[in-house]
Amino acid sequence: MAEQAVADRSPRHEQMFPQLSEADIARMRPFGTERHFPRGTRIATVGEASEGMFVILSGAVQVTQRDGLGHTVPIVRHGPGQFLAEVGMLSGRPSLVDGHADEDVDVLVLPPARLRGLIIAEADLGERIVRALILRRVALIEAGATGPVLIGRPNSACLQRLQTFLRVNGHPHHVLDPDHDDAAAALARQYDTGHGEALVVCPNGSTLINPSELALARCLGMTDAEAHDELFDVAVVGAGPAGLATAVYAASEGLRVIVFDCRAYGGQAGASARIENYFGFPTGITGQALVGRAFVQAQKFGAEMLIPAQVDSLVCAMSAEGGEAQVRLKDGRTIRSRALVVATGAHYRRPDIANLADFESNGVWYWASAIEAKLCAGSSVVLVGGGNSAGQAAVFLSRHAAKVYMLIRGPSLAASMSRYLIDRIDGTPNIELLANTQLTELHGSAQDGLTAVSWQNRQTGETQQHALRHVFLFVGADPETDWLRDCGVELDTQGFVLTGAAASGADAPVASLQSSVHGVFAIGDVRSGSVKRVGGAIGEGANVVAQIHHYLASA
């Protein structure tokens, strides 16, 4: 059937659209409410909050994708025993599809909180439902026929920034080039967008020109503007592996959890092309897949996510006897919690090159995703850095670029990179390792982007210039701790958070992950002395929950 066209492209169709038995539905009834919709009623609308998951009891619902320009694509026709929902329903996010009653329809509606309750209470049924929800989101992303439409030229730095933001947040979108699409060209003329600008058409029809990531997220309903006046048990700042692990374990143990991140879930790990030394994944797993599963898992247990949300400062009114932390956001909101976990990680260091900022997202990148790989396909690129993330990026880019020049300041990779990655780089013919070498100059203009790169051998002083348009920087890391300036959290000389016995500001023995301030804990890359590995960060995220329980119980 035509309406099955999109769904049938998936080899996992039965898992994506499972058929519930009468016994399954009977188990679901205590968690839902029966509703009736006459034929022709729209029961779900793209870009609008839905009542919850709809389990079809009788009748049929036609499900379609619709983008910001009004183009629609049929997905599937749900009948009795099937359900309308995707993974965003776990946290009450706006619908990514339209649902119309093809006939008079009776449904069982499970609001997000009741849906999460069902998934936890009925584990085997919940497993089938969650798998279906995830696969549906993946299919929507791959189809690219729903969500916002991004209009801009491929070399637009703004377009690439927005594409990357939506990709790392797992949000479906579609890109049109005004030089090759008449409708896109007409809209670009109507809104008078320049050559390097990007126009966004949201599913509700509203338009944005060169929006910030927060403005785009608000337009799509990815993050809310609610006050969140309630007192949370735990606030987690940072949604990398450490922060997500904390959210999963804390929420699953009944704590009220809220998580912030300034841009996307996953942190640096989310940008890893493949993690091959993580326990339990002998064939490796992409960083995005690993953190994406954790993100869904945290929501399954009820953790609230504010992403993107920029934290401005922290105000502490805490002691061994209790109190609260106040997280102040740049949008003016203040979030209160009984305990706080600092999991903000670290950002890649920017080399001391005068015009570096001129080429960021316009030839200079701090990550290596499929978007950047496509941009540099068949050309030569420079990658600077010698850690595991740099090694993973070099191997990934070598499959797309004609050549990867890998610059490191030291004599070899042995001191900073895992052996398996060193061996893989040695065995990749189009990766050239340049030891004792540093990047010295970038050439180009704002209009033309990066056109050439210069580097220097630190031993001989020899300088070379190459006509290259893409530089990838993975050079060390600086902790994200400036926002702690008003709270008195003690840092080491490099700016990382001191914890446990090293937190000399503590007036009594403290837990190993607690900072010098009672009730404020630090985990992952932002913590002084951490191992800077995904597995270590996840372990600390699990460990800190036990320490939080102890703190809350004694407060």
FENFENRA-V482512 format. One record per pair of residues at least 4 apart in sequence whose C-alpha atoms are under 6 Angstrom apart, sorted by the first residue. I is the first residue (numbers start at 1). J is the second residue. If there is no record, write none. Layout:
# FENFENRA-V482512
i->{I:I}
j->{J:J}
This chain:
# FENFENRA-V482512
i->{3:3:3:4:4:4:6:7:14:15:16:16:19:19:20:20:31:32:32:32:33:33:34:34:35:35:36:36:37:37:38:39:39:39:39:40:41:41:42:42:43:43:44:44:44:45:46:46:46:46:47:47:47:48:48:49:49:51:52:52:52:52:53:53:53:53:54:54:54:54:54:55:55:55:55:56:56:56:56:56:57:57:57:58:58:58:59:59:59:60:60:60:60:61:61:61:61:61:62:62:62:63:63:63:63:63:64:64:64:64:64:65:65:65:65:66:66:66:66:67:67:67:67:67:68:68:68:68:68:68:78:86:86:87:87:88:89:89:90:92:110:110:111:116:117:118:119:119:122:141:144:144:144:147:147:147:148:148:148:148:149:149:149:149:150:150:150:151:151:151:151:151:152:152:153:156:157:157:159:166:169:177:178:178:188:188:193:198:198:199:199:200:200:201:201:201:202:211:217:217:218:223:223:231:231:232:232:233:233:233:233:234:234:234:234:235:235:235:235:235:236:236:236:237:237:237:237:237:238:238:238:238:238:239:239:239:239:239:240:240:240:240:241:241:242:242:242:242:243:245:245:246:246:246:247:247:248:248:250:250:251:251:251:252:257:258:258:258:259:260:260:260:261:261:261:262:262:262:263:266:266:269:270:270:271:272:273:274:274:275:275:275:276:288:298:299:310:310:311:311:312:312:312:312:313:313:313:314:314:314:314:315:315:315:316:316:317:317:317:318:318:318:318:319:320:320:321:322:324:324:325:325:326:326:327:327:328:328:329:339:340:341:341:341:342:342:343:344:345:345:346:346:346:346:347:347:348:348:348:348:349:349:349:359:359:360:361:362:363:363:363:364:364:364:365:366:366:368:368:373:376:377:377:378:378:379:379:380:380:380:380:381:381:382:382:382:383:383:383:383:384:384:384:384:385:385:385:385:386:386:386:387:387:388:390:393:397:403:403:404:405:406:406:406:407:407:408:408:408:409:409:409:410:410:411:411:413:436:436:437:437:437:438:438:439:440:440:441:441:442:443:443:443:444:444:444:445:450:451:451:451:452:452:452:453:453:454:454:455:455:456:456:457:457:479:479:489:489:490:490:491:491:491:491:492:496:496:496:497:497:498:498:498:498:499:499:499:499:500:500:500:500:500:503:505:506:513:513:514:514:515:515:522:523:523:524:525:540:549}
j->{74:75:76:8:75:76:75:75:18:132:132:135:81:82:24:81:114:108:109:110:108:109:107:108:106:107:105:106:104:105:104:101:102:103:104:101:100:101:99:100:99:100:50:98:99:98:95:96:97:98:94:95:203:94:95:94:95:111:109:110:111:112:84:85:109:110:83:84:107:108:109:82:83:107:108:80:81:82:83:107:80:106:107:80:105:106:103:104:105:78:79:102:103:77:78:100:101:102:77:99:100:75:76:77:98:99:73:74:75:97:98:72:73:97:146:70:71:72:146:71:145:146:147:203:148:149:201:202:203:205:82:133:136:133:134:93:93:112:112:112:114:115:115:300:121:122:123:126:126:172:172:173:174:172:173:203:173:201:202:203:174:175:200:201:175:199:200:175:176:177:198:199:177:198:177:196:361:362:198:171:264:181:184:185:192:193:197:209:210:208:209:207:208:205:206:207:206:215:222:223:223:306:307:336:337:256:337:255:256:337:338:257:337:339:340:257:258:259:337:340:259:340:341:259:260:342:343:344:243:260:261:343:344:243:244:261:265:266:244:265:266:267:245:538:524:537:538:541:343:538:541:250:541:542:251:298:252:298:255:545:255:301:303:301:303:303:304:305:305:306:307:309:307:308:309:308:309:310:308:270:291:287:287:288:287:287:286:285:286:284:285:286:284:292:303:303:329:330:329:330:328:329:330:483:328:483:484:326:327:484:487:325:326:487:325:487:323:324:325:322:323:324:518:518:518:555:555:555:337:338:336:337:335:336:334:335:333:334:333:519:520:520:521:522:521:522:523:480:525:526:477:478:479:480:477:478:474:475:476:477:475:476:477:363:364:364:365:449:450:469:470:470:471:472:472:472:473:372:393:377:401:400:401:401:402:401:402:401:402:403:404:404:470:404:405:471:406:471:472:473:406:407:473:474:390:408:474:475:390:408:413:416:417:417:474:397:401:430:431:431:432:432:433:434:434:437:435:436:437:436:437:438:435:436:435:436:417:457:458:456:457:458:455:456:455:454:455:453:454:453:450:451:452:449:450:451:449:469:467:468:469:466:467:468:465:466:464:465:463:464:462:463:461:462:496:526:516:517:498:516:495:496:497:498:496:526:527:528:527:528:502:503:515:528:503:513:514:515:510:511:512:513:514:516:516:516:521:522:520:521:520:521:527:527:540:537:532:544:553}
